[in-house]
């Protein structure tokens, strides 16, 4: 038997497992995917959209700082079933077994060996701008510019670069679809080849395209009655950039499934099922329906949503949207739905294998037919395969919202396509579209009417091979807005906050959609703000026509992303006294103390000698060697009190080797400069810090400094660096010229040890074998002999003798 639940709950029965396959477990992978207004995550298995990551949320921008995007789909899964040559039903689908194993489908092509499976935990993602630029480059028949990395790693058949770039050996078979410019059957972007959605629409250049592949041959289907169905499924996910705010294309994610029969036998009566755990914001107040004439099924709310749903997840509050799934290449054969934790949720004791066969054929899981009227079960003599096929706004129509005392619940919905046959090695192409519809001020039932009225545009777009009357949609190529890159230098980082602070409160023409995904977008010009270089539309990061705190979500979401091969962080790195970095010493610490592994030190930023008498904002990065030191969290990365704190916005992002800070006022008023403390940082010398010499130094440097006045005038700000001495005496190849004439005795010792020296000695230092600094003895000038007492704990130590001329002698001492 198989899993008893599409939800992923596996019930184990008594007795031995009936069928065991070789198990292939590639790592789990997920890629963030934006489709204008939709934010989703694409998985590397048949669970395409998963709430384990970011699911399928709308709208793609946040409604406020720190607020999550409400979800529309918690889970979406691809299921397929059919008859083998023996006339017996078998199917494949994904369920989650104990220990997190995937059952039914496994990622990668079916020709892999078990050791090769580990390399296929990937979702390949390509930016449409990279495709468009390569096409432009190849207009003269040759490629002059290096293709983008996402093009070089696209898993098209025969890609000669993917092994070196990703460590993946491609099988000798058709893989990810591509346009074959030189007609040699092999993918090579240096020969003008580029990724496409499919061979049936080679001219379409999506804004974003993703691809993955999975099969049921290598999956651990150990609870199944017989062998798997025997299919390999390549999935392309794509979205198009459409500038109109009224177009459904801007609110749609398209999917293309290439299903290939890789078995030896023909498959008959094959049915594709699209399973969704639909959550329109809050999960417990959703209704469902279908429109067979449009090959569409959908989910909607029964009224206003909560602002915060049970469990703390965000809801829509007012005007919750409608989610539609439209089958573009196939007809809708059946539609069913059930709620979580009910007998119809396939969590009862009925045979899961038979239950899936039932729902694939438009029946309830227990095999009873769907009846017209009421809740669809035993309510009339008329049977159907389409649950709630009426129009919700028509009170006389059979719609979920028109059922007296209709059932609310966490809805699962299941749409099935018209059956087909599949010969060995034959492929079936299946297109579907996931769309969001939201018109403010409409009732939920009127919202459904609005959604269904928009689908004709979607269907016409598909029927025209994804072409529009005015031409194909096309990603932005010149002077594009990359959300978060507010200074338009090709990189989103802390310095972009400064341009935002100068342009704050400006308004202008909104872009097509309120959208913060890291994709290039067209937008009408606003004009520059003061002396800033880029047009102000770049500071409108989310495209809503206003430069306000909502734009800062893009800065957080896209931080450190680049538009192409950009490596310049921006700002200036000038030597000067404006930002003075100094080390803080306590009264018992010598400024010349050599820091051993594990020792801490603190640095302070003093702002004193500025070249101007006023300032509006400031950005900078503190860089350090992460192999030598680690930054202690929780200290004052920013000033506690200054003109930067009052009426200001502060952005801090740290990573290994760097702290990036941006501080801007928000009142458009320059403030008179007065000296102040900018902040403090505390570091620790790592236990395994590498040394090139003894003693060694590590540098802490302020880089990439940028500052403006309120009118956008750029200021020139300098800074200094600090070199901190550190090291461990190891007695190996780090030794300087020895300090001749230095003698210790006895060694080993019971504690008291004598020393003598011919040359002037400055100090003696004691370290553990692990490099921990233990003690220091300062030698008075002129003293050439003495005694030291070692710790009570027996063991081996390092004794370091420092000469006044800088020479060092290191030796092991043994405490008995």
Beta strands, then each sheet from edge to edge (+ up, - down):
strand 1: 30-35
strand 2: 38-43
strand 3: 47-50
strand 4: 56-58
strand 5: 71-83
strand 6: 89-92
strand 7: 95-96
strand 8: 102-103
strand 9: 106-107
strand 10: 124-127
strand 11: 178-179
strand 12: 194-195
strand 13: 208-215
strand 14: 231-239
strand 15: 252-261
strand 16: 267-278
strand 17: 286-291
strand 18: 296-301
strand 19: 322-327
strand 20: 332-339
strand 21: 370-371
strand 22: 383-384
strand 23: 411-417
strand 24: 420-422
strand 25: 427-437
strand 26: 481-482
strand 27: 520-521
strand 28: 575-584
strand 29: 600-607
strand 30: 614-615
strand 31: 617-623
strand 32: 629-631
strand 33: 648-655
strand 34: 658-665
strand 35: 671-672
strand 36: 676-685
strand 37: 696-708
strand 38: 714-715
strand 39: 719-719
strand 40: 721-726
strand 41: 742-745
strand 42: 752-757
strand 43: 761-768
strand 44: 773-778
strand 45: 785-789
strand 46: 795-803
strand 47: 808-815
sheet 1: 1+ 2- 4+ 5- 3+
sheet 2: 1+ 2- 4+ 5- 6+
sheet 3: 1+ 2- 4+ 5- 16+ 23- 20+
sheet 4: 1+ 2- 4+ 5- 16+ 24-
sheet 5: 7+ 8-
sheet 6: 9+ 13- 10+
sheet 7: 9+ 13- 14+ 15- 25+ 19- 18+ 17-
sheet 8: 11+ 12-
sheet 9: 21+ 22-
sheet 10: 26+ 27-
sheet 11: 32+ 36- 29+ 28- 39-
sheet 12: 30+ 35-
sheet 13: 33+ 34- 31+ 37- 38+
sheet 14: 33+ 34- 31+ 37- 40+
sheet 15: 41+ 42- 45+
sheet 16: 44+ 43- 46+ 47-
end
